[in-house]
């Protein structure tokens, strides 16, 4: 039996394909992105309100049509969007609260078991922190809301 083997090392052409080296972060590009974001900051409130309106519509669909797989998925998508956009819109607390709601709804197989009062409490908390301009969990009310809702989600999931 021949025990010789040949090792083939394919060339690594990734660097050529993506345009050269990864020499670090381009500070100029980051500065431009931050400037662009700052220029849009005055629109964040309206955009966040649009997201809240979509969440309200998803909740209204649950109330009108019942808690079905379709309406639950609609609410999940709204929570997921808010989780991603809260920090961008200068409301990291919205991201935290929406993240807690997402934990209730993430698993499609278990989504229908999520307690509606707990979902509604998340919605009301998100709307309240935006209404009262509580942007971070440094605020005692914001921290208390987040901790209480996260605790209830953890207890439900246990």
LOSE-661678 format. One record per residue (C-alpha): x, y, z; residue number from 1; residue in three letters. Coordinates in pm, whole numbers, plus 50000, padded with zeros to 5 digits. Layout:
! residues N
@X: X | Y: Y | Z: Z | pos: NUM | code: ALA
...
This chain:
! residues 158
@X: 50000 | Y: 50000 | Z: 50000 | pos: 1 | code: UNK
@X: 50140 | Y: 50337 | Z: 49899 | pos: 2 | code: UNK
@X: 50132 | Y: 50583 | Z: 50192 | pos: 3 | code: UNK
@X: 50244 | Y: 50890 | Z: 50001 | pos: 4 | code: UNK
@X: 50008 | Y: 51183 | Z: 49986 | pos: 5 | code: UNK
@X: 50014 | Y: 51508 | Z: 49805 | pos: 6 | code: UNK
@X: 49895 | Y: 51823 | Z: 49980 | pos: 7 | code: UNK
@X: 49754 | Y: 52085 | Z: 49747 | pos: 8 | code: UNK
@X: 49749 | Y: 52442 | Z: 49873 | pos: 9 | code: UNK
@X: 49509 | Y: 52649 | Z: 49660 | pos: 10 | code: UNK
@X: 49613 | Y: 53010 | Z: 49615 | pos: 11 | code: UNK
@X: 49438 | Y: 53262 | Z: 49836 | pos: 12 | code: UNK
@X: 49305 | Y: 53519 | Z: 49590 | pos: 13 | code: UNK
@X: 49055 | Y: 53683 | Z: 49823 | pos: 14 | code: UNK
@X: 49275 | Y: 53986 | Z: 49878 | pos: 15 | code: UNK
@X: 49290 | Y: 54046 | Z: 49501 | pos: 16 | code: UNK
@X: 48915 | Y: 54006 | Z: 49465 | pos: 17 | code: UNK
@X: 48827 | Y: 54259 | Z: 49732 | pos: 18 | code: UNK
@X: 49075 | Y: 54518 | Z: 49621 | pos: 19 | code: UNK
@X: 49393 | Y: 54469 | Z: 49814 | pos: 20 | code: UNK
@X: 49484 | Y: 54471 | Z: 50178 | pos: 21 | code: UNK
@X: 49276 | Y: 54529 | Z: 50483 | pos: 22 | code: UNK
@X: 49495 | Y: 54808 | Z: 50613 | pos: 23 | code: UNK
@X: 49250 | Y: 54932 | Z: 50871 | pos: 24 | code: UNK
@X: 48942 | Y: 55142 | Z: 50898 | pos: 25 | code: UNK
@X: 48912 | Y: 55445 | Z: 50674 | pos: 26 | code: UNK
@X: 48861 | Y: 55730 | Z: 50921 | pos: 27 | code: UNK
@X: 48749 | Y: 55961 | Z: 50640 | pos: 28 | code: UNK
@X: 48471 | Y: 55725 | Z: 50537 | pos: 29 | code: UNK
@X: 48355 | Y: 55695 | Z: 50896 | pos: 30 | code: UNK
@X: 48353 | Y: 56073 | Z: 50935 | pos: 31 | code: UNK
@X: 48145 | Y: 56109 | Z: 50617 | pos: 32 | code: UNK
@X: 47898 | Y: 55848 | Z: 50739 | pos: 33 | code: UNK
@X: 47866 | Y: 56022 | Z: 51076 | pos: 34 | code: UNK
@X: 47807 | Y: 56356 | Z: 50902 | pos: 35 | code: UNK
@X: 47537 | Y: 56203 | Z: 50684 | pos: 36 | code: UNK
@X: 47371 | Y: 56047 | Z: 50988 | pos: 37 | code: UNK
@X: 47385 | Y: 56377 | Z: 51179 | pos: 38 | code: UNK
@X: 47227 | Y: 56555 | Z: 50883 | pos: 39 | code: UNK
@X: 46932 | Y: 56315 | Z: 50900 | pos: 40 | code: UNK
@X: 46892 | Y: 56333 | Z: 51279 | pos: 41 | code: UNK
@X: 46608 | Y: 56582 | Z: 51261 | pos: 42 | code: UNK
@X: 46404 | Y: 56319 | Z: 51074 | pos: 43 | code: UNK
@X: 46462 | Y: 56043 | Z: 51331 | pos: 44 | code: UNK
@X: 46155 | Y: 56134 | Z: 51534 | pos: 45 | code: UNK
@X: 45923 | Y: 56106 | Z: 51235 | pos: 46 | code: UNK
@X: 46084 | Y: 55781 | Z: 51122 | pos: 47 | code: UNK
@X: 46056 | Y: 55633 | Z: 51469 | pos: 48 | code: UNK
@X: 45690 | Y: 55737 | Z: 51483 | pos: 49 | code: UNK
@X: 45635 | Y: 55559 | Z: 51150 | pos: 50 | code: UNK
@X: 45776 | Y: 55243 | Z: 51306 | pos: 51 | code: UNK
@X: 45550 | Y: 55285 | Z: 51610 | pos: 52 | code: UNK
@X: 45251 | Y: 55328 | Z: 51380 | pos: 53 | code: UNK
@X: 45343 | Y: 55001 | Z: 51205 | pos: 54 | code: UNK
@X: 45366 | Y: 54829 | Z: 51542 | pos: 55 | code: UNK
@X: 45025 | Y: 54969 | Z: 51639 | pos: 56 | code: UNK
@X: 44882 | Y: 54841 | Z: 51310 | pos: 57 | code: UNK
@X: 45025 | Y: 54495 | Z: 51379 | pos: 58 | code: UNK
@X: 44867 | Y: 54498 | Z: 51726 | pos: 59 | code: UNK
@X: 44536 | Y: 54619 | Z: 51579 | pos: 60 | code: UNK
@X: 44546 | Y: 54327 | Z: 51336 | pos: 61 | code: UNK
@X: 44584 | Y: 54090 | Z: 51629 | pos: 62 | code: UNK
@X: 44284 | Y: 54247 | Z: 51799 | pos: 63 | code: UNK
@X: 44072 | Y: 54242 | Z: 51483 | pos: 64 | code: UNK
@X: 44173 | Y: 53906 | Z: 51333 | pos: 65 | code: UNK
@X: 44289 | Y: 53719 | Z: 51641 | pos: 66 | code: UNK
@X: 44630 | Y: 53594 | Z: 51738 | pos: 67 | code: UNK
@X: 44718 | Y: 53383 | Z: 51436 | pos: 68 | code: UNK
@X: 45048 | Y: 53277 | Z: 51291 | pos: 69 | code: UNK
@X: 45019 | Y: 53558 | Z: 51034 | pos: 70 | code: UNK
@X: 44934 | Y: 53834 | Z: 51284 | pos: 71 | code: UNK
@X: 45197 | Y: 53710 | Z: 51531 | pos: 72 | code: UNK
@X: 45457 | Y: 53714 | Z: 51256 | pos: 73 | code: UNK
@X: 45353 | Y: 54068 | Z: 51163 | pos: 74 | code: UNK
@X: 45412 | Y: 54183 | Z: 51521 | pos: 75 | code: UNK
@X: 45742 | Y: 53999 | Z: 51532 | pos: 76 | code: UNK
@X: 45865 | Y: 54180 | Z: 51221 | pos: 77 | code: UNK
@X: 45770 | Y: 54516 | Z: 51372 | pos: 78 | code: UNK
@X: 45951 | Y: 54432 | Z: 51696 | pos: 79 | code: UNK
@X: 46254 | Y: 54314 | Z: 51500 | pos: 80 | code: UNK
@X: 46262 | Y: 54637 | Z: 51299 | pos: 81 | code: UNK
@X: 46243 | Y: 54847 | Z: 51615 | pos: 82 | code: UNK
@X: 46516 | Y: 54639 | Z: 51773 | pos: 83 | code: UNK
@X: 46741 | Y: 54727 | Z: 51482 | pos: 84 | code: UNK
@X: 46641 | Y: 55090 | Z: 51442 | pos: 85 | code: UNK
@X: 46605 | Y: 55212 | Z: 51801 | pos: 86 | code: UNK
@X: 46972 | Y: 55289 | Z: 51851 | pos: 87 | code: UNK
@X: 47004 | Y: 55446 | Z: 51508 | pos: 88 | code: UNK
@X: 46716 | Y: 55678 | Z: 51594 | pos: 89 | code: UNK
@X: 46890 | Y: 55767 | Z: 51924 | pos: 90 | code: UNK
@X: 46668 | Y: 55543 | Z: 52138 | pos: 91 | code: UNK
@X: 46882 | Y: 55252 | Z: 52254 | pos: 92 | code: UNK
@X: 46613 | Y: 55181 | Z: 52516 | pos: 93 | code: UNK
@X: 46368 | Y: 55109 | Z: 52234 | pos: 94 | code: UNK
@X: 46622 | Y: 54861 | Z: 52098 | pos: 95 | code: UNK
@X: 46641 | Y: 54693 | Z: 52439 | pos: 96 | code: UNK
@X: 46263 | Y: 54677 | Z: 52487 | pos: 97 | code: UNK
@X: 46200 | Y: 54555 | Z: 52132 | pos: 98 | code: UNK
@X: 46475 | Y: 54298 | Z: 52182 | pos: 99 | code: UNK
@X: 46290 | Y: 54168 | Z: 52485 | pos: 100 | code: UNK
@X: 45971 | Y: 54141 | Z: 52280 | pos: 101 | code: UNK
@X: 46165 | Y: 53962 | Z: 52006 | pos: 102 | code: UNK
@X: 46277 | Y: 53701 | Z: 52259 | pos: 103 | code: UNK
@X: 45909 | Y: 53620 | Z: 52313 | pos: 104 | code: UNK
@X: 45847 | Y: 53588 | Z: 51940 | pos: 105 | code: UNK
@X: 46177 | Y: 53469 | Z: 51790 | pos: 106 | code: UNK
@X: 46097 | Y: 53100 | Z: 51780 | pos: 107 | code: UNK
@X: 45826 | Y: 53053 | Z: 51516 | pos: 108 | code: UNK
@X: 45721 | Y: 52718 | Z: 51668 | pos: 109 | code: UNK
@X: 45664 | Y: 52875 | Z: 52011 | pos: 110 | code: UNK
@X: 45542 | Y: 53216 | Z: 51894 | pos: 111 | code: UNK
@X: 45176 | Y: 53130 | Z: 51947 | pos: 112 | code: UNK
@X: 45240 | Y: 53061 | Z: 52316 | pos: 113 | code: UNK
@X: 45355 | Y: 53418 | Z: 52388 | pos: 114 | code: UNK
@X: 45123 | Y: 53581 | Z: 52645 | pos: 115 | code: UNK
@X: 44930 | Y: 53864 | Z: 52482 | pos: 116 | code: UNK
@X: 44933 | Y: 54082 | Z: 52797 | pos: 117 | code: UNK
@X: 45313 | Y: 54063 | Z: 52803 | pos: 118 | code: UNK
@X: 45332 | Y: 54156 | Z: 52434 | pos: 119 | code: UNK
@X: 45097 | Y: 54447 | Z: 52496 | pos: 120 | code: UNK
@X: 45309 | Y: 54559 | Z: 52794 | pos: 121 | code: UNK
@X: 45614 | Y: 54572 | Z: 52565 | pos: 122 | code: UNK
@X: 45423 | Y: 54778 | Z: 52310 | pos: 123 | code: UNK
@X: 45302 | Y: 55020 | Z: 52574 | pos: 124 | code: UNK
@X: 45650 | Y: 55051 | Z: 52723 | pos: 125 | code: UNK
@X: 45806 | Y: 55127 | Z: 52385 | pos: 126 | code: UNK
@X: 45544 | Y: 55391 | Z: 52312 | pos: 127 | code: UNK
@X: 45582 | Y: 55542 | Z: 52660 | pos: 128 | code: UNK
@X: 45960 | Y: 55580 | Z: 52640 | pos: 129 | code: UNK
@X: 45933 | Y: 55749 | Z: 52302 | pos: 130 | code: UNK
@X: 45648 | Y: 55973 | Z: 52419 | pos: 131 | code: UNK
@X: 45840 | Y: 56074 | Z: 52733 | pos: 132 | code: UNK
@X: 46174 | Y: 56096 | Z: 52549 | pos: 133 | code: UNK
@X: 46340 | Y: 55833 | Z: 52769 | pos: 134 | code: UNK
@X: 46617 | Y: 55733 | Z: 52534 | pos: 135 | code: UNK
@X: 46843 | Y: 55518 | Z: 52751 | pos: 136 | code: UNK
@X: 46824 | Y: 55285 | Z: 53046 | pos: 137 | code: UNK
@X: 47027 | Y: 55538 | Z: 53243 | pos: 138 | code: UNK
@X: 46687 | Y: 55688 | Z: 53322 | pos: 139 | code: UNK
@X: 46544 | Y: 55511 | Z: 53630 | pos: 140 | code: UNK
@X: 46199 | Y: 55463 | Z: 53474 | pos: 141 | code: UNK
@X: 46350 | Y: 55325 | Z: 53155 | pos: 142 | code: UNK
@X: 46576 | Y: 55088 | Z: 53344 | pos: 143 | code: UNK
@X: 46287 | Y: 54967 | Z: 53563 | pos: 144 | code: UNK
@X: 46064 | Y: 54907 | Z: 53260 | pos: 145 | code: UNK
@X: 46334 | Y: 54715 | Z: 53077 | pos: 146 | code: UNK
@X: 46433 | Y: 54504 | Z: 53376 | pos: 147 | code: UNK
@X: 46072 | Y: 54418 | Z: 53462 | pos: 148 | code: UNK
@X: 45981 | Y: 54317 | Z: 53108 | pos: 149 | code: UNK
@X: 46303 | Y: 54120 | Z: 53061 | pos: 150 | code: UNK
@X: 46237 | Y: 53945 | Z: 53392 | pos: 151 | code: UNK
@X: 45886 | Y: 53849 | Z: 53284 | pos: 152 | code: UNK
@X: 46014 | Y: 53719 | Z: 52951 | pos: 153 | code: UNK
@X: 46283 | Y: 53516 | Z: 53127 | pos: 154 | code: UNK
@X: 46024 | Y: 53370 | Z: 53366 | pos: 155 | code: UNK
@X: 45796 | Y: 53281 | Z: 53077 | pos: 156 | code: UNK
@X: 46079 | Y: 53119 | Z: 52882 | pos: 157 | code: UNK
@X: 46198 | Y: 52916 | Z: 53185 | pos: 158 | code: UNK
